[in-house]
């Protein structure tokens, strides 16, 4: 069964939300790690790059990555949910 990845987050301006991580966000995270010589492994860096990509994609933030991590992001928690088997194309 396919699982969807979501990241719950809190920002310094008081915003609390949830975003779904798309395949494009995962690919961008891997590409970014490789470009900077960072290991591509589960952990805070990979999760924050995926969160950053998802929030940029949805136009929820405008900051660059370093500012986002250093001054905007308070905390995050990744979680997965099973896809709806009866309707796998259902959007959130």
C-alpha positions as CSV (number, residue, x, y, z in Angstrom):
1,X,0.0,0.0,0.0
2,X,1.3,3.4,-0.9
3,X,1.8,5.9,1.8
4,X,1.6,9.7,1.6
5,X,4.2,11.8,3.4
6,X,3.1,14.9,5.4
7,X,5.1,17.3,7.5
8,X,3.5,19.2,10.3
9,X,5.3,22.5,11.0
10,X,5.4,25.6,13.1
11,X,7.0,28.9,12.0
12,X,8.2,31.9,14.0
13,X,5.3,34.1,12.8
14,X,2.9,31.7,14.7
15,X,1.9,29.8,11.6
16,X,1.1,26.1,12.3
17,X,0.3,23.9,9.4
18,X,0.6,20.6,7.5
19,X,1.9,20.1,4.0
20,X,2.0,17.1,1.8
21,X,5.4,16.2,0.3
22,X,5.3,15.4,-3.4
23,X,7.7,13.3,-5.4
24,X,9.1,16.5,-6.8
25,X,10.0,17.7,-3.3
26,X,11.8,14.4,-2.6
27,X,13.8,14.6,-5.8
28,X,14.7,18.2,-5.2
29,X,15.9,17.3,-1.7
30,X,18.1,14.6,-3.0
31,X,19.5,16.8,-5.8
32,X,20.2,19.6,-3.2
33,X,22.1,17.2,-0.9
34,X,24.2,15.9,-3.8
35,X,25.0,19.4,-5.1
36,X,26.3,20.4,-1.6
37,X,28.1,17.2,-0.9
38,X,25.7,16.4,2.0
39,X,24.8,12.7,2.6
40,X,21.4,11.7,1.3
41,X,20.0,10.1,4.4
42,X,16.9,10.3,6.5
43,X,17.4,13.0,9.1
44,X,16.7,16.7,9.8
45,X,18.5,18.1,6.8
46,X,16.6,15.9,4.3
47,X,13.3,16.6,6.0
48,X,13.8,20.3,6.2
49,X,14.8,20.4,2.5
50,X,11.6,18.5,1.6
51,X,9.5,20.8,3.8
52,X,11.1,23.9,2.3
53,X,10.5,22.6,-1.2
54,X,6.8,21.8,-0.4
55,X,6.2,25.3,1.2
56,X,7.9,27.1,-1.7
57,X,5.8,25.0,-4.2
58,X,2.6,26.1,-2.4
59,X,3.9,29.7,-2.1
60,X,3.6,29.5,1.7
61,X,7.1,31.0,2.2
62,X,9.4,33.2,0.2
63,X,12.6,32.9,2.2
64,X,15.8,31.2,1.0
65,X,16.6,27.8,2.6
66,X,19.2,29.0,5.0
67,X,16.9,31.8,6.3
68,X,14.0,29.3,6.5
69,X,16.0,26.9,8.7
70,X,17.9,29.4,10.8
71,X,15.2,32.0,11.4
72,X,11.7,30.9,10.2
73,X,11.2,27.2,11.1
74,X,10.5,26.5,14.8
75,X,9.8,22.8,14.6
76,X,8.5,20.0,12.3
77,X,7.2,16.4,12.5
78,X,7.0,14.1,9.6
79,X,4.2,11.5,9.4
80,X,2.8,9.1,6.8
81,X,-0.8,8.2,6.0
82,X,-2.1,5.3,4.0
83,X,-3.7,6.2,0.7
84,X,-7.5,5.8,0.4
85,X,-7.7,2.4,-1.4
86,X,-11.2,3.1,-2.6
87,X,-10.2,6.4,-4.2
88,X,-6.4,6.6,-4.6
89,X,-6.7,9.8,-6.6
90,X,-8.5,11.7,-3.9
91,X,-6.7,14.9,-3.0
92,X,-6.2,16.1,0.5
